[in-house]
Amino acid sequence: MSFKAIAKVLFDTSFLLNDSPDVDEIIKILHRDRISCYISSTVRTELNNLYYFGRVSSQQYNRAVARCRKARAGDIESTHNYLEESITRECTVSMNLEHGVDTKDMRSDCNILTSGLNNQIDLILSEDFHFTSKYTDNVVNAVCERTCDRFRKLCECDILALNKDAFLAAYKENMVDLEIAESMKYHVRKNRKRMT
């Protein structure tokens, strides 16, 4: 069995807005195990826009914000430097190949992945099927491979993207069992429904 140590977690918008009490249980687990939690400026903006444009209720929005507070989720620095622009460009190319969608339809996904990779996040928690799919794993691998020669800190990147169910099944004491996590991933493209 292979395991991955988890020290830094990034929350996606879909995770924070999910109705399941499992999300609150996961936040308790992360707090108990002293894992650093973060949200990106993209997630903060998405939450605000969904609320202000009436796509989520004030109850949903307030619960998401309360979850961030309970997790003591800090903001990930968002400096638009050459490193982030280069990673985002590689992510966009790879997302287009893997998920078959236009650049505008993957901007948020790539911004979240870029923030995670640039800040050496170990795990992204998301409830978007396409984001936690094997296709997005391929995107991460391609981005790391294509940028490693320019940015040494990305030479060994192995960021995970899991949904709540995979996290609860695979996580124990600051470690994720990669075999369990991998067995729970779907082949889902952003432009298609879940397949397996």
C-alpha positions in Angstrom: 0.0 0.0 0.0 1.1 3.5 -0.7 0.2 6.5 1.4 0.4 10.3 1.0 1.0 12.6 4.0 -1.5 15.4 4.2 -0.4 18.7 5.8 -2.2 21.4 3.6 -5.8 21.2 2.2 -7.5 23.5 -0.2 -11.3 23.7 -0.3 -13.2 24.0 -3.6 -16.5 25.9 -3.8 -18.5 22.8 -4.4 -17.2 21.2 -1.2 -18.0 24.2 1.0 -21.6 24.4 -0.5 -22.4 20.7 -0.2 -25.4 19.9 2.0 -23.9 16.8 3.5 -23.0 16.7 7.2 -20.0 14.7 6.1 -18.4 18.0 5.1 -18.7 19.3 8.7 -17.3 16.0 9.9 -14.3 16.3 7.6 -13.6 19.9 8.8 -13.6 18.5 12.4 -11.2 15.8 11.4 -8.9 18.3 9.7 -9.0 20.6 12.7 -8.3 17.7 15.1 -5.3 16.5 13.1 -4.0 20.1 12.8 -4.0 20.2 9.1 -3.7 23.6 7.6 -6.8 24.6 5.5 -7.0 27.2 2.8 -9.3 28.7 0.2 -8.2 30.5 -2.9 -9.3 33.9 -4.1 -11.1 32.1 -6.9 -13.2 30.2 -4.4 -13.9 33.3 -2.4 -15.0 35.1 -5.5 -17.1 32.2 -6.7 -18.9 32.1 -3.3 -19.6 35.8 -3.3 -20.8 35.8 -7.0 -23.1 32.8 -6.4 -24.6 34.6 -3.4 -24.9 38.1 -5.0 -26.4 36.7 -8.2 -29.0 34.6 -6.3 -27.6 31.2 -7.3 -27.2 30.1 -3.7 -29.4 31.1 -0.7 -28.1 33.2 2.2 -28.3 30.1 4.3 -26.0 28.1 1.9 -23.6 31.1 1.7 -23.5 31.6 5.5 -22.9 27.9 6.0 -20.0 27.9 3.6 -18.4 30.9 5.3 -18.9 29.3 8.7 -17.2 26.2 7.5 -14.2 28.3 6.4 -14.1 29.8 9.9 -14.4 26.5 11.7 -11.5 25.1 9.6 -9.5 28.3 10.2 -9.1 28.4 6.4 -6.6 31.0 5.4 -6.4 32.7 2.0 -3.8 31.4 -0.3 -1.7 34.2 -1.7 -2.7 35.2 -5.2 0.2 36.9 -6.8 -0.1 36.9 -10.6 3.6 36.3 -11.3 5.3 34.5 -14.1 5.2 31.2 -12.3 1.4 31.2 -11.8 0.8 32.4 -15.4 3.0 29.7 -16.8 1.4 27.0 -14.7 -2.1 28.3 -15.6 -1.2 28.3 -19.3 -0.1 24.6 -19.1 -3.2 23.7 -17.1 -5.4 25.3 -19.7 -3.8 23.3 -22.6 -4.0 20.1 -20.6 -7.6 20.6 -19.4 -8.6 21.3 -23.0 -7.1 18.0 -24.1 -8.3 15.9 -21.1 -11.8 17.4 -20.6 -12.6 18.7 -24.1 -13.9 22.1 -23.0 -13.2 25.7 -24.0 -10.8 27.9 -22.1 -13.6 30.0 -20.6 -15.2 26.8 -19.1 -12.1 25.8 -17.3 -10.7 29.1 -16.0 -11.8 28.6 -12.4 -10.6 24.9 -12.3 -7.2 26.0 -13.6 -7.0 28.9 -11.2 -7.7 26.5 -8.2 -5.2 23.9 -9.5 -2.6 26.6 -10.1 -3.0 28.0 -6.6 -2.8 24.5 -5.2 0.4 23.6 -7.1 2.1 26.9 -6.6 1.5 26.7 -2.8 2.4 23.0 -2.5 -1.1 22.0 -1.3 -1.4 18.2 -0.7 -5.1 17.8 -1.2 -8.0 19.7 -2.8 -11.5 18.7 -1.5 -14.1 19.1 -4.2 -17.6 17.7 -5.0 -17.3 18.3 -8.8 -17.1 14.9 -10.4 -14.9 16.1 -13.3 -12.5 17.8 -10.9 -11.9 14.7 -8.8 -11.7 12.4 -11.8 -8.8 10.5 -13.3 -8.8 13.0 -16.2 -7.8 15.8 -13.8 -5.1 13.6 -12.3 -3.7 13.5 -15.9 -3.9 17.3 -16.0 -1.8 17.6 -12.8 0.8 15.1 -14.1 1.1 16.9 -17.4 1.4 20.4 -15.8 4.1 19.2 -13.4 6.0 17.4 -16.2 5.9 20.4 -18.5 6.9 23.0 -15.9 9.4 21.0 -13.8 12.4 22.2 -15.9 11.5 25.9 -15.2 10.1 25.6 -11.7 11.9 23.0 -9.5 9.3 23.0 -6.8 6.9 21.4 -9.2 9.2 18.5 -10.0 7.6 16.3 -7.4 4.1 17.6 -7.2 1.4 15.0 -6.5 -1.6 17.0 -5.4 -4.7 15.0 -4.9 -8.3 16.0 -5.6 -10.8 14.0 -3.7 -14.5 14.2 -2.9 -15.9 13.8 0.6 -16.6 10.1 0.2 -13.2 9.2 -1.0 -11.6 11.3 1.7 -13.6 9.6 4.5 -12.8 6.2 3.0 -9.1 6.8 2.4 -8.0 9.2 5.2 -6.5 8.2 8.6 -4.2 10.1 10.9 -2.8 12.6 8.4 -2.4 10.1 5.7 -4.4 9.1 2.6 -4.4 5.5 1.3 -3.7 6.1 -2.4 -5.1 2.7 -3.4 -8.4 3.4 -1.8 -8.5 7.0 -3.2 -7.7 5.8 -6.7 -10.3 3.1 -6.6 -13.0 5.6 -5.9 -12.1 8.0 -8.8 -14.4 8.1 -11.9 -13.5 8.6 -15.5 -15.5 11.8 -15.9 -14.9 14.6 -18.4 -16.2 18.1 -17.8 -18.1 18.0 -21.1 -19.7 14.6 -20.4 -21.7 12.8 -17.7 -20.2 10.3 -15.3 -19.2 7.1 -17.0 -17.7 4.7 -14.4 
